[in-house]
Amino acid sequence: MLAMNFRGPFRVRADHNQPYPEIEHPEDAIVRVLRSCICGSDLHLYHGLVPDTRVGSTFGHEFIGEIVEVGSSIQNVKVGDKVMVPFNIACGKCAFCKQELYGNCHEANSQATAVGGIFGYSHTAGGYNGGQAEYVRVPYADVGPTVIPDWMDLDDAVMLTDVVPTGYQAAQMGGIQPGDTVVVFGAGPVGIMAAKCCWLFGAGRVIVIDQYDYRLEFARDYADAEVYNFKELEDPVVFIKKTTDSLGADVCIDAVGAEAAGDTMNTLLGRKLLLQGGSTTALHWAINSVKKGGIVSIVGVYGPIDALVPIGNVLNKGITIRANQASVKKLLPRLIEHVKNGIIDPKQLITHRIPLEEVAEGYHIMSTKLDNCIKLSSHTAFSIKKKYKFLRN
Amino acid sequence: MTDETNPEDFVNKRGGDYSHIKGWGIDADPKNDPTYPMKKRTDEEIKGYTWERPPQQPVNIEVLKSVERPNITAVFGTAMPPKGLSGAIRRFAFKYSESSYARWMQLVLADRIGVVEGYIDDFSKGYIPNVFVERGWIAEWKYNRKNFILKAALTATVATAGILLLTKGKKKD
């Protein structure tokens, strides 16, 4: 079958000879992918920043599809259902799933305990192949996959597998109180969605900081945010202080993660020498820009290696830090409601659509921010109505 | 540059008219206390590793396991089992805790060796990777042609200069 095939940093290919997934467990399903996206955090893998990303792997943790085969124990979904598949793989039974911490499942990733199982996100996250493929194996298919409502646009549905819940959770973890000033670092799709969702929690002012003007313009138009290009600021932290009565923002959101620009030392240590779990510039700025007693919410992805953060300032300022992978399954019912009521329109973030055959171009476009790309969706080329069973034989 | 001298910018302007923002405040919850991290705490973890585990996926490939957990998870990924020199390094890395640099730096090294092994694997199967396509340079040509041509010209110049220098050295010998 056709699938994305990682060959090393900055090098991937569309490979027609990847093996079909098999049912490996009674709670598995096989999903024929209808839409998949390249996520900003896929770029951390693409750039070689996440350890144990093995050549030959297929990425892709944002996808939707049609169920074509189910394991013997599956009861909640059936063949033919069109489902959105949360990026986290969760058993629904462990101590953490019972707390609805689906992003922290303890029965999905043998390779590490600090991160749960994630589709197509290196062996550090369980060694699962991802959805940038024609077919994908979905473990625990009774827990994660959610049937797409008839009325929902498939482009909206695919955004509900990661971008929307991650942005929403970023705002929620900020504990925003009505009137709060929130600064979002990063105007990628998650940052833009986080800015949008801050208003739902009653924010009084939403500021977005990034280095690309086209992304900032998008954030201003889509999320009604006040936007600033940090390259035009002498010091983003000083600017945020000045513009918040010298006190600092109530809430800061790090929606950048490992590949933040803007600080030479962090870039050198985190991105070039790989001596940190990525460049922590956005996190530094968030911690230093938030008010005393404020809240920093982190959804930007960092690698597992230690990272230099100004922990002394965290202590002295009395900051609360909250961070997690989004527990997609927990958030979906509310988010589906918001999409239905027109409060969130996720598909507007998709600026580029490509066939899966052009996945290498897609990664390069996303990586180098070509053609004013915000979000890129890949459509599996199913112009010919092939039957899955037929293909497997 | 943004005008940082304008006092207007230094006022924390908030509390405006939100009527144009659909859903403003719809999810505001005064009980959303961020200092309490888990809203739905069950204390299940106090009981330890005692939940009803899903059936075990048959372990018919090599799965590397973190030393911080007691067993292989009920399901696991089967994408790329360890093999070759990179696999040997990965096996060694997994003897260390997730909190250890020894683990992660070895995995980074194994990843880089895996790239070379990937080339060898391709060549051994008679497949010559099209690096131009795999690096996505078609997109660079489409959307950033000027930069692409400049980079190509620079690379060609440096390569030519290198070859000339090497050739010159040989003639002297």
Interface residues (C-beta under 8 A of the other chain):
Chain A: R7 G8 P9 F10 R11 V12 R13 E24 H25 P26 E27 D28 G48 P51 D52 T53 R54 V55 G56 S57 T58 S73 I89 C91 K93 C94 A95 F96 K98 Q99 E100 L101 H106 E107 A108 N109 S110 Q111 A112 T113 A114 G117 H123 T124 G126 G127 Y128 N129 P139 Y140 Q172 M173 G174 G175 I176 Q177 P178 G179 D180 T181 C197 W199 L200 F201 G202 G204 R205 D224 Y228 N229 E232 L233 E234 F239 K242 T243 T244 D245 S246 L247 L274 I295 S297 G303 P304 I305 D306 T320 R322 R334 H338 N341 G342 I343 I344 E358 A360 E361 G362 Y363 H364 I365 S367 T368 L370 D371
Chain B: M1 T2 E4 D9 F10 V11 N12 K13 R14 G15 G16 Y18 H20 I21 K22 G23 W24 G25 I26 D27 A28 D29 P30 N32 D33 P34 T35 P37 M38 K40 R41 T42 E44 E45 K47 W51 E52 R53 P54 P55 Q57 P58 V63 L64 K65 S66 E68 R69 I72 T73 A74 V75 F76 G77 T78 A79 M80 S86 R90 F94 E98 Y101 W104 M105 L107 V108 A110 D111 R112 G114 V115 E117 G118 P129 N130 V131 V133 E134 R135 G136 W137 I138 A139 E140 K142 Y143 N144
